[in-house]
Amino acid sequence: MNPIETVHRYAMCDGKGDPTAHVEVVNRVGVLWLTNLWVTPEQRRKGCAVALMMAAVAAWQAHDVYLQVQPYTDQIMDVDALAALYRSFGFSPTPVPGIMHRPARPWVGRVPPEEPTP
């Protein structure tokens, strides 16, 4: 691991302690990337990915976060469907193809700052 990189992992395990799902938030030189969203085939479509995304997004809501839309390699998944999942968590496309961004929302849970009037 790069000495200027830190990794924060959010994981779920089964009753035996074996991992069933995880996602990571990686700080690469001050830029946060949500990466490695993974769920075992047996646990897919049970809400694990949504629960992990909720935890990671909530923990890092005061920071800008980026991600790359990249489906599982062991299962065919529509890239547009995956991007729609990420959009539901506040991510939006950037000018760089396949990269999405979620802006910092330090006011979540409080009154948001007023929008400037034109």
Secondary structure, DSSP 4 states (H G I P E B T S, - for coil): --TTEEEEEEEEE-TTS-EEEEEEEEEETTEEEEEEEEE-GGGTTTTHHHHHHHHHHHHTTTS-EEEE----SSS---HHHHHHHHHTTT-EE-SSTTEEEE---TTTTSPPPPPPP-
